[in-house]
């Protein structure tokens, strides 16, 4: 049975038929995947619309379209969530994975809207939208679902980090989110490296040479470095240690980037495709870095 959206039958009859067809069955992975695509299209359209919005009324218009989309999808979402609850512990791994992806999309929907409400929330019209969105989310029951939180968390991280493969709407959304996440982590890492570089510069100004250490973490261990590096972060945004090299007063600080595989200090230049690429800082500037203006 295909999804019925609107038309002569109408929403009430469509939902009745869907419930009747699924009441005694377990979670249908294929139908859930179709709904995931609908959710992903809605989210991507919202992201694109907000990014293109030039005025407050444009923002509220995009939020209203998004709210209408949530209302449209809510019966289908609740149908599958109810089916999952009835299935209980009999769900298979593929079914649990599909359910986890659905919940991860719901969490992303909520997260994106909350972020935009923080940006625009000092306007009365935005406050009205917030009330409408809260009420809409309250109509979706995610309680007592037979899926582990760890599985949901993994699905959410896969979505945000661009690890969902394929050519569908959810994969496209994941690539978009992964690109945004990568850009954010690169910028955070560059800022951290610059702060570390400033501290090394101060040390060089005082002693004439850069600190000679075997590991970047030694900057926290040895008392003679404490005044300069005690409060600084020595890991990149992916949780990996920075790479460090010194030669007299010269020094290099590097991050292995998103893939964690460092290709060496001899890299130089600017790159546009920065997935898995390294960052290298020397002296007072980056010598190998991404050009975000051209991405």
Backbone as CSV, one residue per row, in Angstrom:
resi,resn,N_x,N_y,N_z,CA_x,CA_y,CA_z,C_x,C_y,C_z
1,UNK,0.843,-1.185,0.000,0.000,0.000,0.000,0.885,1.244,0.000
2,UNK,0.617,2.137,-0.904,1.403,3.352,-1.000,0.882,4.397,-0.013
3,UNK,1.789,5.344,0.316,1.363,6.465,1.141,0.334,7.286,0.380
4,UNK,-0.712,7.735,1.071,-1.744,8.556,0.451,-1.668,9.934,1.086
5,UNK,-1.379,10.941,0.316,-1.238,12.292,0.846,-2.290,13.182,0.167
6,UNK,-3.323,13.546,0.909,-4.328,14.439,0.341,-5.166,13.730,-0.703
7,UNK,-5.599,14.469,-1.730,-6.385,13.886,-2.794,-7.827,13.691,-2.357
8,UNK,-8.576,12.913,-3.167,-10.002,12.732,-2.926,-10.266,11.982,-1.634
9,UNK,-9.395,11.052,-1.275,-9.639,10.252,-0.073,-9.542,11.113,1.172
10,UNK,-8.532,12.032,1.201,-8.386,12.922,2.343,-7.530,12.321,3.430
11,UNK,-7.086,13.206,4.326,-6.143,12.779,5.363,-6.774,11.812,6.355
12,UNK,-8.017,12.028,6.743,-8.628,11.156,7.756,-8.700,9.728,7.262
13,UNK,-9.166,9.537,6.047,-9.257,8.192,5.484,-7.881,7.603,5.261
14,UNK,-6.914,8.439,4.844,-5.568,7.938,4.589,-4.946,7.381,5.862
15,UNK,-5.057,8.156,6.954,-4.490,7.689,8.210,-5.198,6.443,8.692
16,UNK,-6.542,6.387,8.528,-7.284,5.190,8.931,-6.791,3.956,8.184
17,UNK,-6.609,4.100,6.880,-6.140,2.964,6.093,-4.743,2.533,6.520
18,UNK,-3.878,3.477,6.780,-2.526,3.155,7.200,-2.527,2.440,8.542
19,UNK,-3.321,2.952,9.480,-3.394,2.308,10.784,-3.959,0.906,10.671
20,UNK,-5.011,0.772,9.859,-5.607,-0.548,9.682,-4.623,-1.523,9.087
21,UNK,-3.770,-1.027,8.158,-2.813,-1.916,7.527,-1.652,-2.269,8.415
22,UNK,-1.362,-1.418,9.426,-0.172,-1.640,10.239,-0.468,-2.060,11.661
23,UNK,-1.753,-2.069,12.069,-2.096,-2.285,13.461,-1.522,-3.585,13.990
24,UNK,-1.557,-4.635,13.192,-1.124,-5.943,13.650,0.217,-6.356,13.059
25,UNK,0.911,-5.415,12.477,2.188,-5.753,11.850,3.318,-5.085,12.586
26,UNK,4.523,-5.504,12.252,5.696,-4.895,12.869,6.159,-3.712,12.031
27,UNK,7.199,-3.052,12.488,7.673,-1.844,11.822,8.129,-2.163,10.401
28,UNK,7.585,-1.427,9.437,7.916,-1.623,8.030,9.092,-0.711,7.675
29,UNK,10.278,-1.297,7.497,11.489,-0.515,7.276,11.386,0.309,5.999
30,UNK,10.819,-0.258,4.940,10.712,0.462,3.669,9.857,1.716,3.817
31,UNK,8.745,1.590,4.557,7.884,2.754,4.759,8.574,3.803,5.632
32,UNK,9.313,3.333,6.626,10.056,4.274,7.464,11.091,5.019,6.631
33,UNK,11.782,4.300,5.737,12.785,4.949,4.889,12.137,6.016,4.009
34,UNK,10.929,5.751,3.503,10.229,6.766,2.717,9.931,7.999,3.562
35,UNK,9.525,7.766,4.801,9.231,8.881,5.684,10.505,9.644,6.046
36,UNK,11.606,8.937,6.205,12.882,9.598,6.473,13.252,10.544,5.334
37,UNK,12.979,10.128,4.115,13.249,10.987,2.966,12.380,12.245,3.023
38,UNK,11.097,12.078,3.386,10.210,13.236,3.504,10.704,14.187,4.593
39,UNK,11.113,13.632,5.738,11.644,14.465,6.815,12.892,15.220,6.363
40,UNK,13.764,14.518,5.654,15.021,15.127,5.219,14.784,16.256,4.237
41,UNK,13.833,16.062,3.331,13.493,17.119,2.371,12.965,18.345,3.107
42,UNK,12.107,18.118,4.101,11.556,19.220,4.880,12.667,19.993,5.587
43,UNK,13.598,19.277,6.219,14.684,19.935,6.959,15.597,20.702,6.012
44,UNK,15.970,20.076,4.885,16.864,20.740,3.940,16.220,22.002,3.374
45,UNK,14.937,21.925,3.086,14.229,23.100,2.569,14.221,24.208,3.623
46,UNK,14.053,23.825,4.870,14.063,24.817,5.946,15.443,25.476,6.071
47,UNK,16.500,24.654,6.056,17.858,25.188,6.164,18.139,26.158,5.020
48,UNK,17.832,25.719,3.799,18.083,26.575,2.634,17.276,27.868,2.729
49,UNK,16.030,27.766,3.176,15.171,28.941,3.260,15.668,29.948,4.278
50,UNK,16.086,29.465,5.442,16.592,30.364,6.489,17.879,31.036,6.032
51,UNK,18.740,30.271,5.358,20.003,30.843,4.900,19.780,31.940,3.864
52,UNK,18.729,31.796,3.056,18.451,32.776,2.010,17.600,33.939,2.513
53,UNK,17.030,33.812,3.713,16.134,34.846,4.229,16.891,36.145,4.479
54,UNK,16.390,37.237,3.915,17.055,38.515,4.082,16.371,39.436,5.074
55,UNK,15.111,39.137,5.394,14.343,39.977,6.306,13.647,39.093,7.330
56,UNK,13.192,39.722,8.410,12.522,38.979,9.464,11.274,38.275,8.945
57,UNK,10.530,38.957,8.072,9.330,38.319,7.545,9.659,37.095,6.693
58,UNK,10.855,37.098,6.075,11.283,35.918,5.330,11.564,34.750,6.284
59,UNK,12.172,35.069,7.433,12.456,34.038,8.427,11.163,33.416,8.930
60,UNK,10.202,34.253,9.296,8.944,33.730,9.817,8.177,32.949,8.747
61,UNK,8.301,33.373,7.503,7.649,32.628,6.418,8.242,31.233,6.275
62,UNK,9.570,31.138,6.372,10.221,29.832,6.284,9.840,28.963,7.485
63,UNK,9.750,29.594,8.656,9.346,28.839,9.840,7.911,28.344,9.707
64,UNK,7.043,29.162,9.134,5.654,28.748,8.948,5.564,27.575,7.974
65,UNK,6.327,27.624,6.895,6.352,26.496,5.959,6.839,25.229,6.653
66,UNK,7.847,25.399,7.497,8.397,24.283,8.244,7.357,23.722,9.212
67,UNK,6.642,24.606,9.898,5.597,24.173,10.821,4.500,23.420,10.077
68,UNK,4.103,23.924,8.911,3.097,23.234,8.101,3.583,21.840,7.710
69,UNK,4.879,21.745,7.392,5.435,20.444,7.028,5.431,19.471,8.185
70,UNK,5.733,19.966,9.388,5.689,19.091,10.566,4.275,18.556,10.771
71,UNK,3.286,19.448,10.671,1.896,19.012,10.817,1.540,17.956,9.764
72,UNK,2.044,18.127,8.573,1.740,17.181,7.493,2.335,15.802,7.775
73,UNK,3.539,15.769,8.344,4.224,14.498,8.564,3.881,13.832,9.898
74,UNK,3.315,14.590,10.825,3.080,14.059,12.170,2.250,12.778,12.194
75,UNK,1.135,12.671,11.444,0.385,11.410,11.492,1.227,10.202,11.078
76,UNK,2.034,10.345,10.031,2.877,9.242,9.579,3.936,8.903,10.628
77,UNK,4.546,9.933,11.205,5.574,9.705,12.217,4.999,8.955,13.407
78,UNK,3.864,9.434,13.920,3.253,8.786,15.072,2.800,7.367,14.763
79,UNK,2.351,7.149,13.541,1.941,5.802,13.141,3.086,4.811,13.322
80,UNK,4.265,5.166,12.825,5.414,4.266,12.919,5.929,4.154,14.349
81,UNK,5.893,5.249,15.086,6.331,5.184,16.476,5.405,4.286,17.290
82,UNK,4.097,4.371,17.038,3.149,3.491,17.726,3.388,2.033,17.363
83,UNK,3.644,1.787,16.076,3.919,0.422,15.626,5.166,-0.132,16.310
84,UNK,6.189,0.712,16.438,7.425,0.288,17.103,7.163,-0.067,18.563
85,UNK,6.352,0.751,19.240,6.042,0.456,20.640,5.307,-0.867,20.786
86,UNK,4.363,-1.128,19.865,3.631,-2.394,19.929,4.541,-3.585,19.654
87,UNK,5.537,-3.376,18.803,6.462,-4.464,18.473,7.364,-4.810,19.642
88,UNK,7.675,-3.812,20.468,8.482,-4.050,21.660,9.838,-4.650,21.349
89,UNK,10.194,-5.649,22.098,11.520,-6.263,21.989,11.678,-7.174,20.781
90,UNK,10.633,-7.285,19.963,10.733,-8.152,18.786,11.369,-7.444,17.588
91,UNK,11.664,-6.158,17.717,12.265,-5.429,16.599,13.633,-6.002,16.253
92,UNK,13.889,-6.123,14.958,15.193,-6.574,14.484,16.162,-5.401,14.439
93,UNK,17.438,-5.690,14.200,18.435,-4.617,14.110,18.117,-3.622,12.990
94,UNK,17.751,-4.092,11.782,17.390,-3.118,10.735,16.219,-2.226,11.138
95,UNK,15.243,-2.810,11.842,14.109,-2.007,12.291,14.533,-0.999,13.351
96,UNK,15.375,-1.418,14.281,15.869,-0.504,15.309,16.703,0.615,14.684
97,UNK,17.493,0.275,13.674,18.306,1.293,13.009,17.429,2.325,12.309
98,UNK,16.360,1.852,11.651,15.445,2.778,10.981,14.756,3.676,12.001
99,UNK,14.359,3.099,13.122,13.721,3.874,14.175,14.692,4.903,14.755
100,UNK,15.931,4.493,14.954,16.942,5.409,15.481,17.181,6.576,14.531
101,UNK,17.187,6.304,13.223,17.381,7.382,12.250,16.204,8.360,12.273
102,UNK,14.991,7.816,12.464,13.828,8.688,12.538,13.929,9.625,13.739
103,UNK,14.301,9.080,14.886,14.419,9.901,16.089,15.558,10.911,15.932
104,UNK,16.646,10.496,15.281,17.756,11.424,15.076,17.321,12.609,14.225
105,UNK,16.478,12.375,13.232,15.975,13.479,12.412,15.066,14.394,13.224
106,UNK,14.247,13.798,14.097,13.399,14.625,14.955,14.246,15.503,15.865
107,UNK,15.322,14.951,16.389,16.213,15.738,17.241,16.897,16.843,16.452
108,UNK,17.261,16.541,15.211,17.884,17.564,14.380,16.896,18.675,14.076
109,UNK,15.644,18.307,13.781,14.613,19.310,13.520,14.480,20.257,14.702
110,UNK,14.438,19.698,15.889,14.294,20.509,17.092,15.527,21.382,17.314
111,UNK,16.711,20.797,17.114,17.955,21.530,17.331,18.061,22.731,16.391
112,UNK,17.772,22.534,15.114,17.900,23.619,14.142,16.966,24.773,14.472
113,UNK,15.734,24.433,14.833,14.779,25.489,15.149,15.192,26.226,16.420
114,UNK,15.661,25.498,17.436,16.107,26.158,18.664,17.263,27.112,18.390
115,UNK,18.173,26.700,17.499,19.285,27.579,17.146,18.787,28.861,16.503
116,UNK,17.813,28.742,15.607,17.307,29.928,14.934,16.460,30.787,15.868
117,UNK,15.781,30.151,16.814,15.029,30.930,17.785,15.968,31.748,18.663
118,UNK,17.145,31.202,18.943,18.135,31.964,19.711,18.628,33.164,18.909
119,UNK,18.717,33.003,17.597,19.196,34.094,16.753,18.154,35.196,16.605
120,UNK,16.863,34.800,16.474,15.829,35.773,16.134,14.763,35.912,17.215
121,UNK,15.000,35.311,18.382,13.929,35.160,19.369,13.493,36.415,20.086
122,UNK,14.094,37.563,19.833,13.689,38.782,20.511,12.571,39.505,19.770
123,UNK,11.954,38.835,18.809,10.844,39.419,18.066,9.559,38.671,18.407
124,UNK,8.458,39.409,18.531,7.190,38.809,18.948,6.702,37.756,17.960
125,UNK,6.915,37.982,16.669,6.448,37.015,15.667,7.222,35.707,15.802
126,UNK,8.512,35.802,16.110,9.301,34.595,16.314,8.811,33.857,17.554
127,UNK,8.448,34.604,18.594,7.923,33.978,19.809,6.641,33.206,19.502
128,UNK,5.812,33.765,18.634,4.597,33.065,18.223,4.947,31.766,17.504
129,UNK,5.952,31.834,16.641,6.384,30.633,15.930,6.905,29.595,16.908
130,UNK,7.629,30.047,17.923,8.160,29.128,18.921,7.024,28.381,19.606
131,UNK,5.969,29.100,19.979,4.825,28.452,20.622,4.205,27.419,19.697
132,UNK,4.055,27.770,18.424,3.484,26.829,17.467,4.335,25.596,17.280
133,UNK,5.663,25.770,17.232,6.568,24.634,17.057,6.572,23.733,18.281
134,UNK,6.552,24.337,19.481,6.495,23.531,20.703,5.223,22.692,20.717
135,UNK,4.126,23.301,20.364,2.860,22.569,20.328,2.891,21.460,19.282
136,UNK,3.537,21.724,18.150,3.632,20.706,17.102,4.467,19.519,17.557
137,UNK,5.597,19.800,18.213,6.456,18.713,18.689,5.774,17.901,19.775
138,UNK,4.900,18.541,20.556,4.188,17.828,21.609,3.218,16.794,21.041
139,UNK,2.885,16.948,19.772,1.995,15.983,19.131,2.727,14.721,18.669
140,UNK,4.053,14.714,18.775,4.852,13.555,18.377,5.335,12.857,19.639
141,UNK,4.906,11.620,19.833,5.193,10.882,21.062,6.398,9.970,20.860
142,UNK,7.522,10.324,21.474,8.738,9.516,21.351,9.041,8.766,22.650
143,UNK,8.054,8.625,23.504,8.268,7.947,24.780,8.205,6.429,24.622
144,UNK,8.937,5.738,25.504,8.867,4.276,25.629,9.115,3.538,24.310
145,UNK,10.081,3.998,23.561,10.403,3.331,22.297,11.439,2.235,22.539
146,UNK,11.290,1.099,21.865,12.196,-0.047,22.096,13.503,0.060,21.314
147,UNK,14.263,1.133,21.567,15.549,1.312,20.894,16.505,1.974,21.886
148,UNK,17.745,1.490,21.910,18.720,1.970,22.878,19.144,3.407,22.559
149,UNK,19.385,4.169,23.610,19.823,5.555,23.446,21.145,5.623,22.691
150,UNK,22.025,4.658,22.933,23.318,4.652,22.253,23.144,4.504,20.749
151,UNK,22.174,3.699,20.328,21.914,3.525,18.898,21.385,4.834,18.298
152,UNK,20.524,5.523,19.039,20.002,6.806,18.577,21.125,7.833,18.484
153,UNK,21.981,7.861,19.507,23.083,8.805,19.522,24.026,8.570,18.348
154,UNK,24.284,7.300,18.030,25.146,6.989,16.898,24.510,7.441,15.589
155,UNK,23.213,7.222,15.449,22.510,7.657,14.240,22.561,9.172,14.104
156,UNK,22.416,9.870,15.214,22.463,11.331,15.207,23.848,11.826,14.819
157,UNK,24.875,11.211,15.390,26.253,11.605,15.055,26.568,11.314,13.590
158,UNK,26.106,10.172,13.078,26.315,9.839,11.665,25.676,10.892,10.769
159,UNK,24.490,11.344,11.169,23.787,12.366,10.395,24.554,13.677,10.392
160,UNK,25.027,14.096,11.560,25.707,15.384,11.672,27.093,15.377,11.053
161,UNK,27.749,14.226,11.072,29.125,14.144,10.589,29.229,13.739,9.123
162,UNK,28.105,13.628,8.435,28.127,13.335,7.002,28.461,11.898,6.657
163,UNK,28.143,10.967,7.556,28.529,9.571,7.328,27.428,8.721,6.689
164,UNK,26.290,9.318,6.376,25.224,8.575,5.718,25.474,8.604,4.210
165,UNK,25.558,7.446,3.607,25.909,7.340,2.189,24.664,7.130,1.325
166,UNK,24.812,7.428,0.045,23.729,7.206,-0.896,23.418,8.467,-1.673
167,UNK,22.335,8.429,-2.440,21.962,9.582,-3.261,20.572,10.103,-2.917
168,UNK,20.031,9.663,-1.780,18.713,10.116,-1.375,18.763,11.420,-0.608
169,UNK,17.582,11.885,-0.178,17.481,13.167,0.518,18.189,13.130,1.867
170,UNK,18.101,11.998,2.582,18.744,11.930,3.890,20.266,11.950,3.752
171,UNK,20.787,11.266,2.734,22.228,11.291,2.490,22.690,12.692,2.101
172,UNK,21.894,13.384,1.287,22.233,14.753,0.905,22.225,15.684,2.117
173,UNK,21.217,15.503,2.976,21.150,16.294,4.200,22.360,16.017,5.084
174,UNK,22.743,14.742,5.196,23.900,14.376,6.011,25.170,15.009,5.466
175,UNK,25.334,15.007,4.152,26.510,15.643,3.566,26.522,17.143,3.870
176,UNK,25.350,17.756,3.798,25.247,19.184,4.117,25.648,19.432,5.566
177,UNK,25.105,18.625,6.485,25.413,18.803,7.905,26.880,18.482,8.177
178,UNK,27.386,17.444,7.515,28.788,17.079,7.703,29.725,18.175,7.241
179,UNK,29.355,18.817,6.124,30.160,19.928,5.619,30.153,21.082,6.619
180,UNK,28.975,21.392,7.158,28.876,22.464,8.143,29.646,22.114,9.407
181,UNK,29.548,20.850,9.825,30.266,20.412,11.023,31.769,20.477,10.805
182,UNK,32.206,20.051,9.618,33.634,20.076,9.308,34.156,21.512,9.307
183,UNK,33.413,22.409,8.682,33.821,23.813,8.649,33.940,24.379,10.059
184,UNK,32.948,24.077,10.890,32.959,24.568,12.261,34.166,24.035,13.032
185,UNK,34.444,22.747,12.892,35.560,22.152,13.630,36.905,22.673,13.123
186,UNK,37.003,22.911,11.824,38.237,23.487,11.295,38.474,24.889,11.866
187,UNK,37.426,25.682,11.925,37.569,27.043,12.449,37.913,27.029,13.937
188,UNK,37.290,26.127,14.678,37.616,26.002,16.104,39.073,25.601,16.269
189,UNK,39.513,24.625,15.476,40.890,24.137,15.564,41.879,25.225,15.178
190,UNK,41.568,25.985,14.141,42.461,27.072,13.732,42.589,28.122,14.834
191,UNK,41.475,28.428,15.477,41.522,29.404,16.570,42.375,28.871,17.731
192,UNK,42.236,27.595,18.042,43.023,26.992,19.122,44.511,26.997,18.778
193,UNK,44.835,26.666,17.540,46.237,26.672,17.107,46.823,28.077,17.195
194,UNK,46.058,29.065,16.779,46.555,30.442,16.830,46.847,30.873,18.271
195,UNK,45.987,30.467,19.192,46.237,30.794,20.601,47.502,30.112,21.097
196,UNK,47.698,28.865,20.686,48.903,28.141,21.065,50.132,28.783,20.427
197,UNK,49.993,29.207,19.163,51.096,29.864,18.476,51.493,31.178,19.135
198,UNK,50.506,31.933,19.604,50.806,33.183,20.304,51.604,32.911,21.577
199,UNK,51.268,31.822,22.280,51.995,31.474,23.503,53.435,31.070,23.188
200,UNK,53.623,30.323,22.089,54.983,29.947,21.701,55.775,31.198,21.327
201,UNK,55.141,32.133,20.619,55.805,33.393,20.266,56.262,34.141,21.518
202,UNK,55.430,34.165,22.531,55.800,34.831,23.783,56.998,34.143,24.429
203,UNK,57.004,32.812,24.356,58.131,32.053,24.916,59.418,32.369,24.131
204,UNK,59.301,32.417,22.807,60.467,32.730,21.969,60.978,34.132,22.270
205,UNK,60.069,35.088,22.453,60.477,36.456,22.767,61.240,36.515,24.085
206,UNK,60.889,35.631,25.013,61.520,35.626,26.330,62.850,34.880,26.334
207,UNK,62.906,33.731,25.624,64.070,32.855,25.727,64.882,32.749,24.433
208,UNK,64.369,33.270,23.339,65.105,33.240,22.090,64.960,31.979,21.283
209,UNK,64.383,30.933,21.847,64.156,29.679,21.140,62.761,29.172,21.468
210,UNK,62.212,28.339,20.575,60.922,27.711,20.827,61.113,26.522,21.769
211,UNK,60.104,26.157,22.516,60.223,25.005,23.412,60.592,23.735,22.643
212,UNK,61.561,22.995,23.162,61.955,21.711,22.577,61.299,20.602,23.383
213,UNK,60.314,19.944,22.794,59.596,18.874,23.487,59.403,17.701,22.531
214,UNK,59.262,16.510,23.099,59.011,15.323,22.286,57.547,15.208,21.902
215,UNK,56.684,15.732,22.746,55.245,15.653,22.503,54.608,16.980,22.857
216,UNK,53.540,17.336,22.165,52.835,18.575,22.460,52.368,18.606,23.901
217,UNK,52.051,17.437,24.474,51.556,17.375,25.842,52.626,17.745,26.867
218,UNK,53.888,17.701,26.461,54.955,18.095,27.379,54.856,19.572,27.759
219,UNK,54.172,20.343,26.950,54.003,21.758,27.270,53.162,21.948,28.531
220,UNK,52.374,20.927,28.873,51.613,20.969,30.121,52.380,20.346,31.277
221,UNK,53.339,19.478,30.975,53.989,18.683,32.019,55.158,19.391,32.686
222,UNK,55.956,20.131,31.913,57.185,20.688,32.449,56.931,22.061,33.087
223,UNK,57.423,22.263,34.312,57.161,23.518,35.039,57.619,24.762,34.288
224,UNK,58.716,24.667,33.519,59.235,25.872,32.878,58.302,26.401,31.772
225,UNK,57.372,25.552,31.338,56.430,25.981,30.304,55.083,26.416,30.898
226,UNK,54.897,26.166,32.178,53.571,26.313,32.788,52.988,27.708,32.609
227,UNK,53.793,28.717,32.788,53.284,30.090,32.717,52.719,30.435,31.341
228,UNK,53.187,29.751,30.318,52.774,30.054,28.950,51.645,29.151,28.444
229,UNK,51.645,27.885,28.874,50.776,26.901,28.231,49.794,26.209,29.170
230,UNK,49.807,26.561,30.452,48.991,25.839,31.425,47.514,25.816,31.054
231,UNK,46.974,26.922,30.605,45.533,27.045,30.364,45.127,26.828,28.909
232,UNK,46.060,26.391,28.085,45.763,26.239,26.655,45.355,24.813,26.312
233,UNK,44.511,24.698,25.300,44.064,23.391,24.799,45.115,22.850,23.843
234,UNK,45.475,21.577,24.019,46.511,20.959,23.191,45.950,19.890,22.257
235,UNK,44.634,19.901,22.046,43.986,18.956,21.136,43.134,19.722,20.134
236,UNK,42.922,19.111,18.963,42.071,19.747,17.967,40.606,19.443,18.250
237,UNK,39.715,19.928,17.392,38.276,19.777,17.627,37.801,18.339,17.471
238,UNK,38.648,17.464,16.942,38.318,16.036,16.840,38.879,15.234,18.015
239,UNK,39.492,15.929,18.968,40.016,15.275,20.157,41.393,14.683,19.991
240,UNK,42.090,15.005,18.900,43.429,14.472,18.653,44.504,15.480,19.066
241,UNK,45.635,14.966,19.523,46.752,15.839,19.907,47.274,16.604,18.691
242,UNK,47.677,17.842,18.928,48.362,18.588,17.884,49.752,17.997,17.654
243,UNK,50.261,18.227,16.450,51.652,17.878,16.128,52.492,19.145,16.284
244,UNK,53.715,18.970,16.782,54.555,20.132,17.078,55.998,19.824,16.704
245,UNK,56.660,20.830,16.125,58.081,20.706,15.797,58.753,22.050,16.012
246,UNK,59.979,22.034,16.521,60.726,23.270,16.758,62.131,23.150,16.190
247,UNK,62.644,24.280,15.710,64.015,24.351,15.198,64.539,25.740,15.541
248,UNK,65.230,25.848,16.678,65.672,27.149,17.145,64.487,28.008,17.515
249,UNK,64.395,29.174,16.899,63.271,30.066,17.175,62.064,29.761,16.283
250,UNK,62.234,28.878,15.326,61.135,28.527,14.425,60.338,27.364,15.009
251,UNK,59.050,27.341,14.704,58.212,26.248,15.200,57.038,26.027,14.246
252,UNK,56.474,24.843,14.336,55.315,24.454,13.549,54.314,23.760,14.465
253,UNK,53.039,24.079,14.286,51.958,23.409,15.000,50.971,22.910,13.946
254,UNK,50.525,21.676,14.083,49.670,21.105,13.044,48.556,20.250,13.642
255,UNK,47.458,20.179,12.913,46.370,19.255,13.209,46.233,18.289,12.038
256,UNK,45.921,17.040,12.356,45.739,16.035,11.310,44.361,16.108,10.669
257,UNK,43.523,17.036,11.100,42.224,17.219,10.469,41.224,16.137,10.803
258,UNK,40.181,16.051,9.982,39.045,15.187,10.289,39.369,13.711,10.223
259,UNK,40.366,13.304,9.425,40.673,11.875,9.311,41.728,11.420,10.315
260,UNK,42.357,12.357,11.032,43.331,11.994,12.053,44.647,11.462,11.522
261,UNK,44.900,11.617,10.216,46.129,11.092,9.609,46.984,12.259,9.110
262,UNK,48.064,12.540,9.830,48.914,13.682,9.496,49.879,13.328,8.370
263,UNK,49.963,14.203,7.363,50.773,13.943,6.179,52.122,14.645,6.193
264,UNK,52.479,15.308,7.286,53.811,15.884,7.395,53.828,17.396,7.368
265,UNK,54.938,17.963,7.867,55.069,19.412,8.006,55.478,20.109,6.716
266,UNK,55.763,19.363,5.652,56.250,20.000,4.429,55.120,20.480,3.517
267,UNK,53.880,20.356,3.933,52.749,20.795,3.116,52.595,22.321,3.222
268,UNK,52.282,22.931,2.094,52.065,24.377,2.061,50.965,24.708,1.074
269,UNK,50.332,25.838,1.283,49.343,26.313,0.332,47.936,26.355,0.906
270,UNK,46.990,26.708,0.026,45.581,26.834,0.377,44.803,25.771,-0.385
271,UNK,43.819,25.189,0.267,43.026,24.158,-0.405,41.540,24.463,-0.268
272,UNK,40.780,23.934,-1.214,39.343,24.186,-1.239,38.548,22.990,-0.723
273,UNK,38.946,21.791,-1.125,38.271,20.579,-0.657,38.978,20.131,0.616
274,UNK,38.431,20.457,1.773,39.186,20.300,3.001,38.778,19.121,3.870
275,UNK,38.042,18.181,3.332,37.741,16.966,4.091,39.001,16.119,4.231
276,UNK,39.395,15.847,5.464,40.572,15.021,5.711,41.897,15.731,5.524
277,UNK,41.886,17.039,5.310,43.127,17.765,5.080,43.696,18.275,6.406
278,UNK,45.023,18.473,6.411,45.712,18.924,7.617,45.672,20.447,7.732
279,UNK,46.013,20.930,8.914,46.232,22.349,9.176,47.648,22.522,9.702
280,UNK,48.392,23.490,9.172,49.764,23.715,9.633,49.987,25.207,9.859
281,UNK,50.499,25.522,11.038,50.772,26.897,11.458,52.257,27.023,11.750
282,UNK,52.858,28.113,11.283,54.286,28.334,11.558,54.525,29.818,11.768
283,UNK,55.237,30.153,12.853,55.493,31.555,13.143,54.239,32.271,13.564
284,UNK,53.779,33.159,12.716,52.598,33.952,13.043,51.444,33.717,12.066
285,UNK,51.528,32.680,11.253,50.478,32.478,10.254,50.352,31.007,9.884
286,UNK,49.242,30.685,9.248,49.063,29.342,8.712,49.790,29.247,7.372
287,UNK,50.440,28.118,7.167,51.120,27.880,5.900,50.407,26.809,5.068
288,UNK,49.469,26.092,5.705,48.647,25.105,4.994,47.263,25.155,5.632
289,UNK,46.268,25.641,4.876,44.975,25.926,5.497,43.871,25.977,4.432
290,UNK,42.595,25.889,4.860,41.468,25.936,3.928,41.048,27.372,3.614
291,UNK,40.609,27.576,2.392,40.069,28.878,2.004,38.548,28.770,2.075
292,UNK,37.952,29.193,3.186,36.521,29.059,3.373,35.740,29.929,2.404
293,UNK,36.341,30.974,1.885,35.635,31.857,0.960,35.310,31.168,-0.346
294,UNK,36.063,30.140,-0.689,35.862,29.471,-1.972,35.179,28.133,-1.823
295,UNK,34.788,27.755,-0.595,34.187,26.437,-0.366,32.739,26.408,-0.824
